[in-house]
Amino acid sequence: MNPTALTATDLTLCYGGPSVVHGVSLSIAPGRVTALLGPNGSGKSTVLRSLARLHPIASGDVVVTADGTDTASSALTAKEFARVVTLLSQSRPHPSGVSVREIVAYGRHPHRRRFAALTDADRTAIGRALELTGTARMAERPVDQLSGGELQRVWLATCLAQDTGVLLLDEPTNHLDLRYQAEILDLMRELADDHGIAVGVVLHDLGHATTVADHVILLDQGHIRSAGTCEEVFTADVLSDVYGVPISTRVDEDTGLVRVEALQRRHRRSAVST
């Protein structure tokens, strides 16, 4: 797969009235995980949806770079765009009466002619997606018999079967237990490190960002408040101001990762008493 990037410049986004995202610029680069963070209502999911052409852009540009060529996202047909960018959204259907393999095969739609049978390339991509997500063993199971964590991985496999250079994920660890959260985060890193995919992800958990992201973008009320590595962005002063609660940060001596903790009232009382 050729390296593919997605770059946004000065995005302004609206919901039928005043703008909710103001002058946001960012790049989803090959072989890197870029995380969008911020409180509820900060605009992070809206930005991601605009990158996936699911939310209209009031002003600004989104450019796809593939094979060394820059192309405006809006200049691509729906099928052309779906061959280079895919999105795992929060809202997904709950199908019944079909197998896991059949669901994953839906990801091949941009590469197939209407009503055409699966090709060898399609079957290879489907098998690869099943293996990468650990869902090959359940390929023939009906999807309505799966747990929430299993179904999340099946939808991710469907995105991977689409075989794009850019993968966008909107809060992929929500409603998953610790095991499945860890597996999804590990897979994001594997896709970036081993397959050169450009991964853009919206996360709520700052701890997840420290374990998976190369670059983080902290949004506050539709503006980029800070961008860089976790070490650069996750400062106590900035996070406390953005999230509206006292927050402490430290570097874990064992892992070298930034640890973030919101100070609850009992912690603050303890700090005052000492």
BAFI-390915 format. One record per residue: residue number from 1; x, y, z of N, C-alpha, C in turn; residue in three letters. Coordinates in steps of 0.001 Angstrom, whole numbers, padded with zeros to 6 digits, always signed. Example, Ala and Ser with C-alpha at 12.3 -4.5 7.8 and 13.67 -1.06 7.14 Angstrom:
REC_1_+013190_-005690_+007800_+012300_-004500_+007800_+013200_-003300_+007800_Ala
REC_2_+012850_-002250_+007080_+013670_-001060_+007140_+012900_+000030_+007870_Ser
This chain:
REC_1_+000840_-001190_+000000_+000000_+000000_+000000_+000878_+001244_+000000_Met
REC_2_+000591_+002184_-000904_+001359_+003418_-000973_+000991_+004335_+000189_Asn
REC_3_+001978_+005073_+000744_+001673_+005981_+001849_+000630_+007021_+001445_Pro
REC_4_-000321_+007242_+002353_-001400_+008193_+002099_-001533_+009106_+003312_Thr
REC_5_-001763_+010385_+003062_-001937_+011358_+004143_-003209_+012156_+003912_Ala
REC_6_-003723_+012713_+004998_-004916_+013550_+004940_-004604_+014827_+005704_Leu
REC_7_-004723_+015965_+005023_-004337_+017243_+005620_-005491_+018233_+005554_Thr
REC_8_-005795_+018846_+006689_-006840_+019871_+006760_-006198_+021216_+007067_Ala
REC_9_-006705_+022256_+006404_-006171_+023607_+006602_-007303_+024584_+006883_Thr
REC_10_-007221_+025250_+008034_-008157_+026325_+008410_-009620_+025901_+008304_Asp
REC_11_-009949_+024747_+008881_-011329_+024272_+008825_-012239_+025105_+009722_Leu
REC_12_-013341_+025545_+009153_-014436_+026124_+009920_-015663_+025257_+009672_Thr
REC_13_-016298_+024810_+010765_-017425_+023890_+010673_-018602_+024443_+011453_Leu
REC_14_-019797_+024232_+010919_-021013_+024776_+011533_-022070_+023687_+011654_Cys
REC_15_-023076_+023977_+012489_-024284_+023162_+012567_-025486_+024048_+012270_Tyr
REC_16_-025572_+024549_+011060_-026713_+025349_+010646_-026787_+026727_+011255_Gly
REC_17_-025734_+027179_+011889_-025728_+028495_+012524_-024311_+028942_+012752_Gly
REC_18_-024022_+029474_+013948_-022655_+029911_+014240_-021677_+028745_+014137_Pro
REC_19_-020429_+029056_+013831_-019423_+028014_+013685_-019115_+027378_+015038_Ser
REC_20_-018829_+026069_+014993_-018497_+025323_+016208_-017040_+024869_+016198_Val
REC_21_-016410_+024938_+015037_-014984_+024647_+014900_-014374_+025805_+014134_Val
REC_22_-013253_+026320_+014637_-012727_+027581_+014128_-011266_+027448_+013697_His
REC_23_-011007_+027479_+012402_-009644_+027559_+011888_-008736_+026429_+012300_Gly
REC_24_-009240_+025207_+012267_-008453_+024041_+012690_-007628_+023510_+011522_Val
REC_25_-006330_+023321_+011755_-005431_+022727_+010766_-004732_+021526_+011395_Ser
REC_26_-004633_+020443_+010649_-003984_+019236_+011168_-003624_+018328_+010012_Leu
REC_27_-002780_+017337_+010319_-002374_+016359_+009306_-002404_+014967_+009914_Ser
REC_28_-003020_+014032_+009198_-002985_+012614_+009554_-001930_+011988_+008652_Ile
REC_29_-000782_+011629_+009221_+000391_+011270_+008425_+000618_+009764_+008412_Ala
REC_30_+001220_+009245_+007343_+001496_+007808_+007244_+002401_+007321_+008369_Pro
REC_31_+002078_+006144_+008907_+002907_+005543_+009933_+002836_+006213_+011278_Gly
REC_32_+001846_+007075_+011488_+001698_+007795_+012747_+000263_+007712_+013241_Arg
REC_33_+000108_+007729_+014555_-001208_+007808_+015181_-001389_+009224_+015701_Val
REC_34_-002396_+009909_+015182_-002721_+011273_+015605_-004024_+011228_+016378_Thr
REC_35_-004004_+011703_+017625_-005183_+011646_+018488_-005778_+013032_+018671_Ala
REC_36_-007104_+013116_+018513_-007851_+014343_+018796_-008495_+014187_+020161_Leu
REC_37_-008229_+015153_+021048_-008683_+015095_+022431_-009393_+016382_+022791_Leu
REC_38_-010124_+016322_+023907_-010791_+017518_+024406_-012063_+017155_+025131_Gly
REC_39_-012623_+018097_+025894_-013872_+017836_+026625_-015031_+017580_+025667_Pro
REC_40_-016136_+017114_+026222_-017353_+016989_+025426_-017712_+018344_+024831_Asn
REC_41_-018080_+018337_+023550_-018463_+019572_+022890_-017311_+020401_+022375_Gly
REC_42_-016099_+019857_+022450_-014932_+020632_+021989_-014782_+020622_+020479_Ser
REC_43_-015478_+019707_+019793_-015447_+019676_+018336_-014625_+018559_+017728_Gly
REC_44_-014084_+017672_+018547_-013154_+016669_+018025_-013836_+015679_+017080_Lys
REC_45_-015023_+015179_+017439_-015718_+014241_+016548_-016223_+014944_+015294_Ser
REC_46_-016613_+016206_+015422_-017050_+016980_+014251_-015905_+017146_+013266_Thr
REC_47_-014705_+017425_+013788_-013532_+017534_+012919_-013284_+016210_+012205_Val
REC_48_-013326_+015107_+012951_-013069_+013805_+012343_-014097_+013494_+011259_Leu
REC_49_-015362_+013790_+011521_-016406_+013532_+010534_-016225_+014403_+009290_Arg
REC_50_-015715_+015617_+009478_-015472_+016459_+008304_-014339_+015893_+007460_Ser
REC_51_-013329_+015312_+008108_-012241_+014684_+007368_-012751_+013501_+006555_Leu
REC_52_-013786_+012829_+007080_-014364_+011668_+006399_-015483_+012055_+005433_Ala
REC_53_-015683_+013356_+005218_-016702_+013892_+004303_-018126_+013601_+004778_Arg
REC_54_-018303_+013455_+006090_-019632_+013224_+006648_-020206_+014477_+007292_Leu
REC_55_-019410_+015544_+007350_-019891_+016828_+007864_-019419_+017907_+006899_His
REC_56_-020329_+018787_+006462_-019938_+019798_+005477_-018923_+020788_+006037_Pro
REC_57_-018064_+021274_+005175_-017035_+022239_+005548_-017502_+023637_+005131_Ile
REC_58_-017607_+024538_+006106_-018022_+025908_+005795_-016904_+026646_+005067_Ala
REC_59_-015682_+026460_+005530_-014517_+027021_+004835_-013294_+026224_+005226_Ser
REC_60_-012251_+026342_+004401_-011044_+025566_+004612_-010902_+024479_+003567_Gly
REC_61_-009842_+023713_+003673_-009538_+022693_+002671_-009130_+021388_+003339_Asp
REC_62_-009484_+020266_+002686_-008984_+018953_+003068_-008354_+018340_+001824_Val
REC_63_-007111_+017915_+001961_-006356_+017397_+000814_-005903_+015978_+001114_Val
REC_64_-006072_+015105_+000140_-005570_+013740_+000206_-004266_+013674_-000577_Val
REC_65_-003232_+013136_+000055_-001960_+012938_-000630_-001733_+011448_-000816_Thr
REC_66_-001695_+011003_-002059_-001489_+009586_-002384_-000632_+009492_-003632_Ala
REC_67_+000295_+008555_-003620_+001214_+008384_-004755_+001947_+009682_-005085_Asp
REC_68_+002219_+010480_-004041_+002949_+011717_-004240_+002146_+012845_-004847_Gly
REC_69_+000825_+012655_-004985_-000025_+013659_-005614_-001043_+014192_-004611_Thr
REC_70_-001193_+015514_-004555_-002199_+016151_-003695_-003499_+016330_-004476_Asp
REC_71_-004613_+015905_-003866_-005924_+016051_-004493_-006910_+016554_-003452_Thr
REC_72_-007662_+017565_-003795_-008703_+018043_-002886_-009689_+016908_-002607_Ala
REC_73_-009996_+016696_-001343_-010929_+015634_-000970_-012240_+015754_-001734_Ser
REC_74_-012722_+016986_-001893_-014007_+017219_-002553_-013977_+016890_-004039_Ser
REC_75_-012770_+016771_-004622_-012657_+016481_-006053_-012774_+014995_-006352_Ala
REC_76_-012722_+014155_-005318_-012806_+012719_-005511_-014263_+012258_-005495_Leu
REC_77_-014586_+011264_-006301_-015909_+010663_-006218_-016012_+009905_-004896_Thr
REC_78_-017230_+009531_-004515_-017427_+008799_-003263_-016621_+007503_-003262_Ala
REC_79_-016605_+006798_-004395_-015883_+005531_-004464_-014380_+005770_-004437_Lys
REC_80_-013903_+006789_-005125_-012474_+007101_-005107_-012017_+007457_-003690_Glu
REC_81_-012830_+008258_-002991_-012471_+008647_-001631_-012455_+007424_-000715_Phe
REC_82_-013426_+006533_-000882_-013522_+005349_-000026_-012396_+004360_-000269_Ala
REC_83_-011654_+004524_-001343_-010500_+003666_-001587_-009260_+004148_-000857_Arg
REC_84_-009299_+005372_-000324_-008125_+005912_+000359_-008385_+006281_+001823_Val
REC_85_-009647_+006520_+002186_-009983_+006917_+003556_-011180_+006114_+004044_Val
REC_86_-011087_+005593_+005268_-012226_+004906_+005873_-012408_+005384_+007308_Thr
REC_87_-013635_+005289_+007804_-013978_+005771_+009145_-014708_+004688_+009925_Leu
REC_88_-014230_+004429_+011150_-014974_+003627_+012116_-015706_+004606_+013014_Leu
REC_89_-017009_+004757_+012790_-017792_+005767_+013511_-018340_+005201_+014812_Ser
REC_90_-018897_+006077_+015641_-019530_+005628_+016877_-020855_+004925_+016610_Gln
REC_91_-021594_+005420_+015623_-022919_+004880_+015321_-022808_+003883_+014180_Ser
REC_92_-023114_+002633_+014484_-023056_+001577_+013486_-024309_+000727_+013576_Arg
REC_93_-024755_+000122_+012465_-025949_-000726_+012501_-025678_-002008_+013278_Pro
REC_94_-026739_-002663_+013700_-026643_-003947_+014394_-027301_-005015_+013518_His
REC_95_-026539_-005547_+012565_-027129_-006483_+011610_-027447_-007830_+012251_Pro
REC_96_-028320_-008570_+011621_-028635_-009919_+012069_-028798_-010793_+010837_Ser
REC_97_-028603_-012086_+011036_-028799_-013024_+009937_-027642_-013101_+008962_Gly
REC_98_-026509_-012481_+009292_-025332_-012550_+008428_-024127_-012950_+009271_Val
REC_99_-023127_-013510_+008620_-021934_-013956_+009320_-020918_-012830_+009428_Ser
REC_100_-019936_-013049_+010284_-018838_-012098_+010428_-018136_-011893_+009088_Val
REC_101_-017857_-012976_+008380_-017163_-012852_+007095_-017969_-012004_+006112_Arg
REC_102_-019282_-012158_+006116_-020118_-011372_+005202_-020080_-009887_+005550_Glu
REC_103_-020064_-009584_+006857_-019971_-008187_+007272_-018637_-007587_+006826_Ile
REC_104_-017557_-008311_+007066_-016236_-007808_+006703_-016134_-007615_+005188_Val
REC_105_-016818_-008469_+004435_-016802_-008351_+002966_-017440_-007044_+002496_Ala
REC_106_-018300_-006438_+003318_-018888_-005146_+002935_-017794_-004101_+002707_Tyr
REC_107_-016668_-004257_+003399_-015581_-003296_+003255_-014961_-003281_+001867_Gly
REC_108_-015256_-004284_+001071_-014695_-004335_-000283_-015550_-003582_-001297_Arg
REC_109_-016642_-003005_-000860_-017563_-002338_-001788_-016875_-001311_-002695_His
REC_110_-015976_-000449_-002189_-015372_+000561_-003089_-014515_-000039_-004195_Pro
REC_111_-014120_-001295_-004044_-013218_-001922_-005009_-013950_-002852_-005978_His
REC_112_-015273_-002946_-005856_-016008_-003931_-006649_-017010_-003258_-007578_Arg
REC_113_-017248_-003922_-008692_-018350_-003515_-009553_-019655_-004001_-008938_Arg
REC_114_-020730_-003308_-009256_-022022_-003653_-008674_-022411_-005083_-009023_Arg
REC_115_-022794_-005838_-007998_-023244_-007227_-008108_-022135_-008189_-008543_Phe
REC_116_-020895_-007715_-008645_-019805_-008595_-009052_-019430_-009536_-007913_Ala
REC_117_-018964_-010726_-008263_-018525_-011693_-007270_-017194_-011253_-006675_Ala
REC_118_-016876_-011787_-005508_-015602_-011474_-004875_-014449_-011990_-005735_Leu
REC_119_-013421_-011179_-005851_-012224_-011577_-006576_-011204_-012162_-005600_Thr
REC_120_-010107_-012682_-006146_-009039_-013180_-005282_-008485_-012046_-004410_Asp
REC_121_-008365_-010844_-004996_-007879_-009696_-004221_-008835_-009369_-003077_Ala
REC_122_-010146_-009468_-003332_-011134_-009227_-002279_-010969_-010243_-001152_Asp
REC_123_-010866_-011502_-001507_-010757_-012549_-000492_-009463_-012412_+000310_Arg
REC_124_-008389_-012009_-000356_-007125_-011785_+000357_-007264_-010650_+001362_Thr
REC_125_-007885_-009552_+000949_-008066_-008399_+001839_-008971_-008759_+003017_Ala
REC_126_-010012_-009523_+002771_-010928_-009939_+003846_-010197_-010836_+004839_Ile
REC_127_-009438_-011806_+004325_-008693_-012698_+005214_-007669_-011954_+006045_Gly
REC_128_-006996_-010992_+005427_-006002_-010188_+006154_-006668_-009392_+007259_Arg
REC_129_-007814_-008783_+006965_-008521_-007981_+007966_-008990_-008843_+009133_Ala
REC_130_-009460_-010047_+008833_-009891_-010966_+009893_-008716_-011358_+010779_Leu
REC_131_-007573_-011635_+010161_-006404_-012036_+010932_-005891_-010890_+011799_Glu
REC_132_-005806_-009695_+011220_-005274_-008545_+011957_-006100_-008236_+013200_Leu
REC_133_-007395_-008414_+013105_-008289_-008065_+014217_-008601_-009249_+015130_Thr
REC_134_-008016_-010418_+014858_-008272_-011588_+015683_-009683_-012125_+015567_Gly
REC_135_-010337_-011863_+014440_-011721_-012320_+014258_-011827_-013490_+013285_Thr
REC_136_-010697_-014018_+012802_-010745_-015114_+011836_-011427_-016345_+012422_Ala
REC_137_-011205_-016592_+013700_-011786_-017791_+014322_-013301_-017726_+014433_Arg
REC_138_-013860_-016526_+014332_-015321_-016380_+014432_-015941_-016002_+013094_Met
REC_139_-015201_-016207_+012011_-015627_-015715_+010694_-016982_-016235_+010251_Ala
REC_140_-017321_-017452_+010646_-018594_-018027_+010189_-019721_-017855_+011208_Glu
REC_141_-019442_-017212_+012332_-020471_-017019_+013356_-021429_-015907_+012951_Arg
REC_142_-022720_-016030_+013295_-023650_-014918_+013062_-023256_-013725_+013932_Pro
REC_143_-023297_-012525_+013377_-022858_-011360_+014133_-023784_-011051_+015302_Val
REC_144_-025038_-011507_+015231_-025936_-011205_+016351_-025673_-012100_+017561_Asp
REC_145_-024667_-012967_+017486_-024273_-013779_+018635_-022995_-013266_+019299_Gln
REC_146_-022509_-012118_+018852_-021237_-011608_+019351_-021429_-010653_+020527_Leu
REC_147_-020397_-010561_+021348_-020392_-009559_+022412_-020090_-008192_+021817_Ser
REC_148_-020245_-007148_+022639_-019973_-005800_+022154_-018526_-005623_+021715_Gly
REC_149_-017588_-006189_+022493_-016182_-006079_+022143_-015844_-006823_+020866_Gly
REC_150_-016439_-008000_+020700_-016219_-008768_+019480_-016773_-008039_+018264_Glu
REC_151_-017963_-007467_+018420_-018578_-006761_+017298_-017767_-005520_+016921_Leu
REC_152_-017190_-004852_+017925_-016344_-003691_+017642_-015161_-004098_+016758_Gln
REC_153_-014568_-005229_+017066_-013437_-005697_+016264_-013878_-006108_+014867_Arg
REC_154_-015089_-006626_+014733_-015605_-006989_+013403_-015774_-005743_+012549_Val
REC_155_-016324_-004671_+013129_-016477_-003434_+012356_-015122_-002840_+011990_Trp
REC_156_-014158_-002990_+012875_-012812_-002534_+012540_-012239_-003374_+011403_Leu
REC_157_-012497_-004675_+011430_-012052_-005539_+010333_-012688_-005116_+009011_Ala
REC_158_-013939_-004700_+009061_-014614_-004221_+007855_-013906_-002995_+007288_Thr
REC_159_-013485_-002085_+008179_-012725_-000913_+007736_-011392_-001328_+007122_Cys
REC_160_-010715_-002293_+007744_-009412_-002715_+007241_-009540_-003432_+005902_Leu
REC_161_-010633_-004146_+005706_-010861_-004816_+004416_-011012_-003793_+003297_Ala
REC_162_-011371_-002575_+003647_-011493_-001504_+002656_-010122_-001144_+002080_Gln
REC_163_-009057_-001523_+002829_-007678_-001446_+002342_-007296_-000017_+001956_Asp
REC_164_-007492_+000910_+002903_-007176_+002318_+002660_-005871_+002691_+003355_Thr
REC_165_-005289_+003800_+002924_-004077_+004294_+003554_-004330_+005163_+004758_Gly
REC_166_-005572_+005640_+004921_-005956_+006479_+006059_-007099_+005797_+006799_Val
REC_167_-006937_+005631_+008103_-007963_+005033_+008954_-008346_+006036_+010028_Leu
REC_168_-009626_+006413_+010070_-010150_+007331_+011073_-011037_+006550_+012033_Leu
REC_169_-010868_+006794_+013334_-011640_+006072_+014348_-012215_+007064_+015350_Leu
REC_170_-013510_+006954_+015598_-014180_+007864_+016526_-014482_+007127_+017823_Asp
REC_171_-013646_+007374_+018840_-013783_+006779_+020167_-013933_+005258_+020083_Glu
REC_172_-012957_+004561_+019510_-013085_+003114_+019290_-013044_+002277_+020551_Pro
REC_173_-012587_+002844_+021684_-012494_+002060_+022918_-013703_+002237_+023822_Thr
REC_174_-014661_+003066_+023407_-015846_+003279_+024238_-016608_+001973_+024459_Asn
REC_175_-017084_+001772_+025688_-017939_+000641_+026053_-017229_-000708_+025951_His
REC_176_-015893_-000703_+025909_-015147_-001953_+025880_-014476_-002185_+027224_Leu
REC_177_-014313_-003464_+027602_-013596_-003755_+028836_-012092_-003590_+028599_Asp
REC_178_-011314_-003735_+029664_-009885_-003429_+029597_-009158_-004261_+028544_Leu
REC_179_-009528_-005529_+028438_-008849_-006391_+027467_-009046_-005882_+026050_Arg
REC_180_-010298_-005593_+025690_-010574_-005168_+024326_-010045_-003757_+024063_Tyr
REC_181_-010042_-002903_+025097_-009413_-001594_+024935_-007940_-001752_+024568_Gln
REC_182_-007242_-002606_+025310_-005819_-002821_+025053_-005596_-003390_+023657_Ala
REC_183_-006461_-004302_+023229_-006300_-004916_+021911_-006501_-003896_+020793_Glu
REC_184_-007496_-003013_+020955_-007733_-001993_+019931_-006557_-001017_+019865_Ile
REC_185_-006038_-000613_+021027_-004897_+000303_+021047_-003659_-000347_+020438_Leu
REC_186_-003428_-001617_+020778_-002285_-002335_+020196_-002413_-002427_+018687_Asp
REC_187_-003621_-002683_+018215_-003836_-002815_+016774_-003585_-001492_+016056_Leu
REC_188_-004001_-000376_+016657_-003724_+000932_+016056_-002230_+001144_+015870_Met
REC_189_-001458_+000785_+016905_-000007_+000944_+016802_+000565_+000023_+015734_Arg
REC_190_+000071_-001204_+015670_+000553_-002155_+014667_+000260_-001658_+013257_Glu
REC_191_-000924_-001116_+013045_-001283_-000624_+011715_-000371_+000521_+011291_Leu
REC_192_-000039_+001397_+012233_+000854_+002512_+011916_+002296_+002042_+011750_Ala
REC_193_+002780_+001244_+012703_+004190_+000866_+012717_+004550_-000144_+011632_Asp
REC_194_+003692_-001148_+011457_+004036_-002261_+010568_+003454_-002121_+009167_Asp
REC_195_+002410_-001319_+009014_+001743_-001234_+007720_+001722_+000182_+007149_His
REC_196_+002293_+001143_+007881_+002415_+002500_+007364_+001109_+003247_+007198_Gly
REC_197_+000050_+002800_+007882_-001252_+003450_+007757_-001263_+004752_+008563_Ile
REC_198_-001918_+005757_+008024_-002126_+007024_+008728_-003384_+006887_+009583_Ala
REC_199_-003220_+006897_+010892_-004331_+006664_+011816_-004695_+007968_+012510_Val
REC_200_-005959_+008360_+012417_-006486_+009495_+013156_-007583_+009005_+014074_Gly
REC_201_-007505_+009336_+015353_-008446_+008771_+016322_-008910_+009823_+017316_Val
REC_202_-010202_+009814_+017595_-010765_+010622_+018675_-010771_+009771_+019937_Val
REC_203_-010209_+010304_+021015_-010162_+009592_+022292_-010670_+010495_+023406_Leu
REC_204_-011321_+009880_+024392_-011689_+010593_+025614_-010631_+010389_+026691_His
REC_205_-010079_+009174_+026721_-009160_+008792_+027789_-007754_+009310_+027470_Asp
REC_206_-007265_+010254_+028275_-005929_+010800_+028041_-004858_+009739_+028245_Leu
REC_207_-005120_+008782_+029120_-004169_+007695_+029329_-004006_+006843_+028084_Gly
REC_208_-005088_+006630_+027362_-004991_+005890_+026107_-004128_+006652_+025103_His
REC_209_-004278_+007954_+025084_-003483_+008757_+024156_-001991_+008625_+024454_Ala
REC_210_-001617_+008602_+025727_-000197_+008516_+026058_+000403_+007190_+025616_Thr
REC_211_-000402_+006136_+025549_+000131_+004826_+025176_+000170_+004615_+023669_Thr
REC_212_-000632_+005359_+022905_-000769_+005021_+021482_-000387_+006143_+020531_Val
REC_213_-000470_+007401_+020952_-000377_+008517_+019996_+001045_+009029_+019813_Ala
REC_214_+001397_+009291_+018554_+002634_+009994_+018232_+002444_+011508_+018335_Asp
REC_215_+001239_+011952_+018015_+000935_+013379_+017971_-000470_+013565_+018520_His
REC_216_-000663_+014551_+019384_-001982_+014816_+019949_-002388_+016249_+019664_Val
REC_217_-003697_+016423_+019465_-004276_+017741_+019216_-005355_+017953_+020262_Ile
REC_218_-005169_+018928_+021115_-006099_+019208_+022200_-007028_+020334_+021765_Leu
REC_219_-008323_+020020_+021666_-009322_+020996_+021240_-010072_+021547_+022446_Leu
REC_220_-010389_+022825_+022372_-011142_+023491_+023438_-012100_+024484_+022789_Asp
REC_221_-013412_+024207_+022895_-014439_+025077_+022335_-014201_+025354_+020848_Gln
REC_222_-013823_+024304_+020130_-013678_+024417_+018684_-012370_+024983_+018200_Gly
REC_223_-011462_+025295_+019123_-010142_+025803_+018757_-009081_+024795_+019166_His
REC_224_-007964_+024761_+018455_-006821_+023978_+018905_-006130_+024739_+020025_Ile
REC_225_-006147_+024153_+021209_-005496_+024788_+022354_-003999_+024454_+022378_Arg
REC_226_-003668_+023215_+022001_-002269_+022814_+021998_-002115_+021597_+021095_Ser
REC_227_-000939_+021439_+020511_-000658_+020296_+019644_+000810_+019932_+019761_Ala
REC_228_+001094_+018638_+019702_+002474_+018158_+019808_+002482_+016762_+020381_Gly
REC_229_+003582_+016385_+021005_+003642_+015102_+021688_+002867_+015193_+023005_Thr
REC_230_+002599_+014041_+023607_+001907_+014052_+024902_+002713_+014820_+025942_Cys
REC_231_+004038_+014673_+025903_+004883_+015372_+026867_+004752_+016890_+026711_Glu
REC_232_+004583_+017353_+025479_+004472_+018786_+025218_+003091_+019332_+025558_Glu
REC_233_+002048_+018541_+025298_+000669_+019025_+025435_+000115_+018795_+026828_Val
REC_234_+000456_+017665_+027440_-000164_+017289_+028712_+000553_+017943_+029886_Phe
REC_235_+000353_+019248_+030031_+000850_+019962_+031202_-000314_+020209_+032145_Thr
REC_236_-000015_+020264_+033417_-001064_+020409_+034421_-001868_+021691_+034210_Ala
REC_237_-001200_+022787_+033908_-001883_+024066_+033754_-002857_+024041_+032578_Asp
REC_238_-002399_+023539_+031429_-003247_+023535_+030239_-004424_+022588_+030423_Val
REC_239_-004161_+021381_+030889_-005246_+020413_+031048_-006254_+020875_+032096_Leu
REC_240_-005771_+021443_+033173_-006686_+021939_+034220_-007604_+023018_+033672_Ser
REC_241_-007054_+023902_+032851_-007846_+024987_+032282_-008856_+024460_+031272_Asp
REC_242_-008434_+023544_+030405_-009320_+023033_+029357_-010450_+022195_+029941_Val
REC_243_-010141_+021345_+030908_-011145_+020427_+031453_-011885_+020988_+032666_Tyr
REC_244_-011425_+022117_+033188_-012142_+022765_+034270_-012087_+022042_+035593_Gly
REC_245_-011026_+021275_+035821_-010840_+020566_+037081_-009345_+020487_+037337_Val
REC_246_-008903_+020573_+038588_-007465_+020459_+038842_-006919_+019119_+038369_Pro
REC_247_-005843_+019156_+037631_-005244_+017953_+037058_-003752_+017964_+037362_Ile
REC_248_-003240_+016810_+037744_-001800_+016664_+037957_-001227_+015767_+036858_Ser
REC_249_+000005_+016015_+036492_+000685_+015185_+035501_+002066_+014821_+036032_Thr
REC_250_+002542_+013653_+035636_+003889_+013218_+036004_+004356_+012213_+034968_Arg
REC_251_+005643_+012016_+034894_+006217_+011009_+034005_+006454_+009742_+034813_Val
REC_252_+005881_+008639_+034357_+006050_+007357_+035030_+007500_+006883_+034868_Asp
REC_253_+008166_+006591_+035973_+009576_+006217_+035914_+009790_+004886_+035215_Glu
REC_254_+008808_+003987_+035290_+008969_+002657_+034697_+008718_+002672_+033193_Asp
REC_255_+007685_+003411_+032750_+007294_+003376_+031337_+007777_+004580_+030549_Thr
REC_256_+008082_+005681_+031249_+008447_+006911_+030561_+007264_+007656_+029981_Gly
REC_257_+006041_+007176_+030261_+004834_+007799_+029732_+004297_+008846_+030709_Leu
REC_258_+003607_+009844_+030144_+002965_+010858_+030984_+001720_+010249_+031624_Val
REC_259_+001587_+010434_+032924_+000401_+009984_+033643_-000421_+011206_+034042_Arg
REC_260_-001718_+011140_+033811_-002608_+012263_+034055_-003647_+011837_+035088_Val
REC_261_-003886_+012685_+036065_-004870_+012370_+037105_-005665_+013613_+037464_Glu
REC_262_-006996_+013479_+037395_-007866_+014553_+037860_-007935_+014488_+039380_Ala
REC_263_-007707_+015603_+040032_-007685_+015635_+041492_-009099_+015796_+042025_Leu
REC_264_-009627_+014725_+042596_-010955_+014788_+043196_-010874_+015524_+044523_Gln
REC_265_-012038_+015839_+045089_-012065_+016656_+046310_-011249_+016036_+047432_Arg
REC_266_-011314_+014702_+047546_-010583_+014065_+048647_-009071_+014221_+048466_Arg
REC_267_-008612_+014214_+047202_-007196_+014436_+046948_-006803_+015872_+047291_His
REC_268_-007685_+016828_+046956_-007363_+018218_+047218_-007347_+018510_+048718_Arg
REC_269_-008292_+017894_+049465_-008311_+018080_+050913_-007033_+017510_+051548_Arg
REC_270_-006602_+016340_+051020_-005386_+015707_+051545_-004175_+016568_+051285_Ser
REC_271_-004122_+017185_+050102_-002980_+018030_+049757_-002920_+019265_+050674_Ala
REC_272_-004095_+019831_+050974_-004141_+021003_+051841_-003721_+020657_+053258_Val
REC_273_-004141_+019506_+053772_-003862_+019117_+055135_-002395_+018811_+055361_Ser
REC_274_-001687_+018430_+054270_-000274_+018122_+054431_+000587_+019353_+054159_Thr
